[in-house]
Amino acid sequence: MRYMSPMGFKKRLSSNGMNSTTNGEVWVERSAHLENRVMKLQVRSPPGEQAGTETSGTTVIWAMTEMMRNPSVLAKAQAEVRETFKGKETFDEDVIEELKYLKQVVKETLRLHPPLALLVPRECREETNINGYTIPLKTRVMVNVWAMGRDPEYWEDVESFMLERFEQSSVDFMGNNFELLPFGSGRRMCPGVTFGSINVHLPFYHFNWKLPD
């Protein structure tokens, strides 16, 4: 077995007069000169590849949106990024760790706008009991992280974009604090968990942003 790029494979099929679906699934019919056999081949891109890039892009877009709504936040975040990376030709993780203010921006963005409102469904492998509730075998569990990020029991003024809530807080989005789980928790959490926070600084370093008049 070897990894095959769905897009590249699709192009090769088209060049040979074969058809494929647009969802990454390919059904290949071998022609008569290939021993008259019919082979069904399903090609999918790795789930982590799509999840990582899409969640990262969503985080960047929402962070930009919220900061353009709050010009003072945008100016401060941009100043921090440009001062931190001033004179540096490359960006590494150690330097990114110095962006304390931008980290607050990312946390608050993910609280209000998690990449997915509902995490990927989970299914119970066996019947279990949690806090007096019986969970039958094969029960599908949906976690509403959008609602968790706006729960007034844990967050004040839930609809407001307030970075102050994270100034003296150790809460993060790495799956250890259940009030903020935009990427899930545990070994099956979203692989894009680190991508969003790493990529957000790039648009501020290179461009100036503002809403149209």
ChimeraX attribute file (.defattr): number of C-alpha atoms within 10 A of each C-alpha:
attribute: neighborCount
match mode: 1-to-1
recipient: residues
	/A:1	3
	/A:2	4
	/A:3	9
	/A:4	12
	/A:5	13
	/A:6	20
	/A:7	14
	/A:8	9
	/A:9	15
	/A:10	19
	/A:11	14
	/A:12	12
	/A:13	16
	/A:14	11
	/A:15	10
	/A:16	8
	/A:17	8
	/A:18	15
	/A:19	15
	/A:20	16
	/A:21	9
	/A:22	10
	/A:23	10
	/A:24	16
	/A:25	15
	/A:26	20
	/A:27	17
	/A:28	15
	/A:29	15
	/A:30	14
	/A:31	11
	/A:32	9
	/A:33	7
	/A:34	9
	/A:35	8
	/A:36	10
	/A:37	11
	/A:38	13
	/A:39	11
	/A:40	11
	/A:41	11
	/A:42	11
	/A:43	18
	/A:44	15
	/A:45	15
	/A:46	12
	/A:47	10
	/A:48	12
	/A:49	11
	/A:50	13
	/A:51	16
	/A:52	17
	/A:53	14
	/A:54	16
	/A:55	22
	/A:56	22
	/A:57	18
	/A:58	17
	/A:59	24
	/A:60	22
	/A:61	13
	/A:62	18
	/A:63	24
	/A:64	20
	/A:65	15
	/A:66	18
	/A:67	20
	/A:68	16
	/A:69	14
	/A:70	13
	/A:71	14
	/A:72	11
	/A:73	18
	/A:74	23
	/A:75	15
	/A:76	13
	/A:77	22
	/A:78	23
	/A:79	13
	/A:80	20
	/A:81	24
	/A:82	16
	/A:83	11
	/A:84	16
	/A:85	18
	/A:86	10
	/A:87	8
	/A:88	10
	/A:89	7
	/A:90	7
	/A:91	13
	/A:92	11
	/A:93	8
	/A:94	8
	/A:95	13
	/A:96	18
	/A:97	12
	/A:98	14
	/A:99	17
	/A:100	13
	/A:101	17
	/A:102	24
	/A:103	21
	/A:104	20
	/A:105	25
	/A:106	21
	/A:107	23
	/A:108	25
	/A:109	25
	/A:110	27
	/A:111	26
	/A:112	24
	/A:113	20
	/A:114	25
	/A:115	24
	/A:116	16
	/A:117	17
	/A:118	16
	/A:119	20
	/A:120	15
	/A:121	10
	/A:122	12
	/A:123	12
	/A:124	13
	/A:125	11
	/A:126	10
	/A:127	11
	/A:128	12
	/A:129	9
	/A:130	7
	/A:131	5
	/A:132	7
	/A:133	8
	/A:134	10
	/A:135	15
	/A:136	14
	/A:137	12
	/A:138	12
	/A:139	14
	/A:140	12
	/A:141	13
	/A:142	13
	/A:143	15
	/A:144	16
	/A:145	26
	/A:146	21
	/A:147	16
	/A:148	20
	/A:149	24
	/A:150	20
	/A:151	15
	/A:152	12
	/A:153	9
	/A:154	11
	/A:155	14
	/A:156	12
	/A:157	11
	/A:158	15
	/A:159	13
	/A:160	10
	/A:161	17
	/A:162	16
	/A:163	17
	/A:164	11
	/A:165	15
	/A:166	16
	/A:167	12
	/A:168	7
	/A:169	9
	/A:170	7
	/A:171	16
	/A:172	20
	/A:173	21
	/A:174	18
	/A:175	19
	/A:176	13
	/A:177	13
	/A:178	16
	/A:179	20
	/A:180	27
	/A:181	24
	/A:182	31
	/A:183	25
	/A:184	24
	/A:185	16
	/A:186	10
	/A:187	8
	/A:188	9
	/A:189	16
	/A:190	21
	/A:191	19
	/A:192	21
	/A:193	19
	/A:194	15
	/A:195	17
	/A:196	23
	/A:197	20
	/A:198	18
	/A:199	14
	/A:200	22
	/A:201	22
	/A:202	14
	/A:203	14
	/A:204	18
	/A:205	18
	/A:206	11
	/A:207	8
	/A:208	10
	/A:209	15
	/A:210	13
	/A:211	8
	/A:212	4
	/A:213	3
